[in-house]
């Protein structure tokens, strides 16, 4: 395979290693490569994206997760008031904590932009948040999602080298070996795939910031009520 190569180079490498039919088996090989690609991106939280909600209506306490993160994994949610005042990451809590705050926080609390949220999964994922919106606030979602699929022969994956080509090729090799019922090579390719995925995960974890499997940094945020005149910093 030409290094670093393109989508078609990975296809040809897998076909050659497993002695597959270059015409009849090519579509399966493409699927195996993309499956390895998606799995690596989700496991390492590599492909990040940002999405912002529309202005929240008054007295609402929930909103849908905006596309394209509605099929991904949320890392952080920040809130902003209607006047543009921005706040740091909201605290993620269990749904029970949100429900408890609604019980004891009065029917229509006026305490600034939302400051905590609970993720509710499902066909159309939502977040329940507190305090409720007074109207005009927005939420910004930061998270991981699946990358665009590799389709054209000249497509390039986003995972950097030397990790990308090895993760895609050995991952597809393992699936091809299982398809061929070549269990001797299956074990070898599974180990190689795991080796490169582990190396890439370590590379991700060594980068600055709160990424996968890193200890979260202590941050400072304001307590409610959140207005410019009475903000009280608190270390969590």
N, C-alpha and C positions, 0 to 999 in steps of 0.2 A: 504494500500500500504506500502511495506517495504521502510523505509527511509534511504538514499535518493532515492534508487530504480534505476531501469533501464527502458528502453523503454517499455518492456512488462508489468512492474508494472503499468505504467501510463495507458496503454491500459486496463488492467483489472479493474483499479479503475474507469475509465470512463464507461466501460461496466456495472459494478455493479451499479453505481449511477443512470444511465439512463435506467437500465434494458434492455440493448440491447442484441441481439443474439450474443454469443461469437464467433460463426463461420461465420454467414452470414454478420455481421456488422463490423467485425474486420478490414477489409481493409479500410472502411470509417473512423474508429476511428484513424487508423494510419495516414491517410491524415489530419484529423483535428488536431492531435497533431503536425505534422510537419508544418502545416499552422500557428499554434500559435507560434511555435518555430521561424520560419522565420520572422514573423511579429515582434516579440519581439526583435530579433537581429537587424533588420533594423531600428525600431523606436528608439532604444537606442544606435545605432551605436556600438554594443558590439563586433561583430566578425570582427576584424581588419586584414588586410593583406598588404603586400608590393610587388610591382612589378616594374621591371626595364626594360626600353626600350632597344632595340639594339642601337648601335651607329648611331646617326642621320647623314644622308647624307648632304653634303654641300648645302647651299642655300635652305633648306627646312624650312617651317614655320608651319608645322602641323605633327602630328603623331597619330596613333591609340592608344587608351587606352589598355594597355596589359591585357591579361587574368591573374587572374580571376576577376580583378576589372572592366572589361568592362560591367558587369551586376550589379555593386554595386554603391557606392557613394564615390567620391573622397573627401578627407579632405585636403590633402596637396600634392604639387608637388615640388620636389627640382631638381636642375640642377647641372651638373658637366661637366667641360671642358674636352677635350681629354687628357690633361696632368694630370687629376685626381683632379684638384682643385674643391672643392665642395662649393656650395652656399646654403644659407638657403631657406626657403619656398618661392616659386614664388608667386607673387601677382595674385590673381584671379580677373579678370576684365570681363566686357562685351565684346562681339565680336566686337562692334563698336570701343572700345578703341584699340583693336589689329589692326583693319583696319586703324584707324587714324594714329597709329604709323608707319604703313607700308607706308602711303602716305608721311609723313613728315620726315621719318627716312632714306631716300635715298634707292636706289634700292637694294644694297647689303651691309647693315651695318655690320661692324666688331666691335662688342661691347661686346665680351665675351659670356658666356653661356646665354641661354634664361632666362628672369627674370620676365615675366608675361605671363599668359595664359588665354584662354577662353574655357570653356567646351562646346562641341557641341554634343548633344544627338542624338540618332538614333539607327538603327539596329546594326551599328558598330560605337560606340562612338569614337570621336576624340578630341584632344585639338589643338587649334590654338595658337601659341606662338610668342613672340617677345623678343629680336631680333632673326632673323633667324639663323639657325645653320651654323657655318663655317665649320663643318665637324668633326665627332668623339665625339660630346657631347652625354650625356645620360640624361634621365629624370627618376627620381624615384617617383613612385606614392604610396601614403599612403592613405588607405581608408577602407571603410566598405563593406563587401560582405555577401552573404548568406552563412551560415555554411553548412557542409555536412549534408544530410538528415539522419534522424534516420531510419534504415532499419532492422538490426538484433535485435532480442529480447534483447540481452545484451548490446546494444548501450547506451552510456551515453551522455547527452547533455553537452554543454560547459558552459552554464549559471550557476553561482555558487549558492549554496544553502544558505538560504531557498527559494530563488526566483525561481530557475529553475523548480523544480517539480510543484510548485503551479501555475506558469505562464502556463506551458504546460497542466496541468490537468484542471484547470478552463477554459482556453481558449477552450480546446476540449469539456469540459462539455457544454459550451454555444452553440457550434455548434451542439452538439448532441441533446440538448434540442430544438433547432430550428428544427432539423430534425424530432424530435418526436412531434413537435407542442405543447410542454409543455411550454407555455408562462409564467407561474408562475415561474418555475425554471429558465427559460431563463433569466429573469431580475436578479435573484439572482446570477447566474453564471457570467453574464456579469459584474456585480458590483465587484464580487470577482476577476475576471480576471483583470479588470482595477485597482483594489486596489494593486495587486501584481506587475503589470506592472509599476504603479506609484512609488511604493517603490523601484523597481529595477532601474528605471530612476533616482531617487534621489540618490541612491547608486553610480551610474555611475557619476553623476554630482559632487559628493563630492570628487572624486578621483583627484589627482594632474594633471595639464596639461590642454590643450585646448580641452576639450571633449564637448559633446552635451550640448547646452544651457549654456555654460560658456562664460564669457567675455574673449575675446582674449587678450593675453598679448602683450604689446608693444615690438616689436622686432627691431633689427638693421640689416640693409642690405647695400650692396654696390650700389652706383649709377653707371650707365654706363657712359663712357666706363669702363669695368671691367678688368683691368690688374693689376698685382701685384705691379706695380710701381705707379699707379695713383688712387688706390682705395680710395674712399671718403665715410666714414661711414655716414649714415643718419638715424635718428630716425623717424619712421612712427607711 
